[in-house]
Amino acid sequence: MTPKIILCPGQGAQVVGMAKAWYDAAPESRAVFAVAEKLLGDRLGAPLTELCFSGPAERLNQTDVSQPALYVAGVASLVGLCAQLGVAPAELPLAATAGLSLGEYTALHVAGALTFADGLELVTLRGRAMQDAATAVPSGMVALIGADEAQAAAVCEEARGGEVLVPANFNAPGQIVISGSKGACERAVEVAGKMGLRATPLAVAGAFHSPIMAPAADRLREALATTPLKAPRCPVMSNVTALPHAAAEGVTMEASIRDRLVEQLTSPVRWAESCVYLGKTFGEGGEQGGAEFHELAPGKTLAGLMRRIDRSIKVTTHDDPTSPAH
């Protein structure tokens, strides 16, 4: 079987009905939701299946729900896919895994670094902590369409006005998201317009991947300190460095993963660079080339970004069981 690069979506990919096709088609996928609902109890205020399949969208889109929901939907699609392929998830041949922001936790689980239960606990706490940090400070995010990194930095510099405003997501060429205080975000829309850039405020709870998330990072650090981790069985991309997680001098792989996951909350997500690395290393003609790219449920967001990052890379999406498994 050809080695796979598994891509795991992040917040923003959630949609009412997510992973229902997998739930209906595959007993393995249903089992993932059953385990998740038992572990979550009543923490989300309603059963996860109800929130994912029926909504309401307003609740599913809230950070404390969308993060565990996306994690569970991704794992449910993975186990369903593995059943189609006739292979246990732990034996699926992996070249690498990567996840956009929240998706990095799914990627770590897929690679065997985190158990399903521990990953679910972390993303549930992360979602709640980020929601709380966002509620504490009026803040937001703005997508800059057509901007490069230098232009995004210039918009932040001019619009900051003594408040928080930083680049937060480098998603694809010409698609950068900035993050910060409410007033700074409002000024950024005006500044970007004067620079000839299109700026769109995003419907998010607050300024993710900015210093405003520092209280959430502190809570996450405490939780990670007691969460068992193992070295992953394949390279797993870090959003902070756009390189695979790795041990360093005097620092174990596990300690490094913990540090990067904490930093991720207040650092920009370098998704485009991560995808370029994966393509050059594992894609057709890469140093360890020949791997296939597969995107877990829900949606096709990462396949869409890849078309803007490197059109030569084909991503097979698995939003439902009808996608080719191969």
C-alpha positions, 0 to 999 in steps of 0.5 A: 500500500502506498504511504499516506500523508494525512492532513487534518482540518482545523477550526472553520471546517465544522459544518452541521452534518459533519461525519454523519455519512461515516457514522451511518456507513461504518460501525468503526466510525460509530464506535468513535462517537460512542467513546467520545460521548462517554468521555465528554459526559454532559460537558458540551450541554448536548450529545456530540452526535446531536451537535455534529449532525443537527446543530444548531450551527451557532452552538457547533461554531462556538470554540468549546464545541467545534474543537472536540467535534472536529477532532472526533469527526477526523478520527471517525473518518480515519477509522472508517477509511482504514476499514475500507482499506482493510488495515488497522489504524495503527498499521496504516502506512504513514509518510507523515501527518499534519493538521491546521491548528486544532488539527495538529492534535488529530495529526498527533493521534493519527501518528500514535503520539496521543491516545484518542482519549487524551487527545479529546481531553486536551482539545476539549480543554483547549477549546474551553480555554480559548473561548474564555480568553476570547470572552475576556478581551474584545478581539477578532481576526481579519483575512487579508486576501492578496497579501504577502507576509511583508504586506501583512506585517505592514498592515499590523504595524500601521493599524496596531495603535498600541494594541495587539495586532499580529499575523496569525495564519499563513494559510496559502499564498495570498491568504493571510489572517491577522489577529488582535484587539477589536479596535486594531482589527477595525483599523486594519480593515481600513489600512488594508483597503488603502494598500489595495488589499481586500480585508474581511473580518472573520466570524470567530470568537476572538484573536486566536494565535495572538498574545491575547491567547496567553491565559489559554496557553497557560491552562494548556501547559498545565494540562499537557504536563500531565498528559502522556505522550509517545514519540510519533511513528512518523513525522508530524508537522508543527504549525509553529516551525513548519517542520516535523516535531523533533527532539533537540539537545537536552530536550526529548521529542515529547517535551518538544511537542508539549512546548510547541503545542503551548506556543501554537496558541500565541504564534502564527500557523505556518500552514503554507510552509508546512505543505511546501515541506511535505511536498518537497520531502514526501511528494512526487519527486521528493527526497522520500517521494511517492506518498499520497495526500489524504484529507480527513473529514470534515470538508475539503478546506485543506485540499482547496488551500493546497491548490493555491500552495502547490497545484501539482499535489493532489489531495484526496478528501474523505468528507464521506465514505464515497471518496476513493480509499486506495 
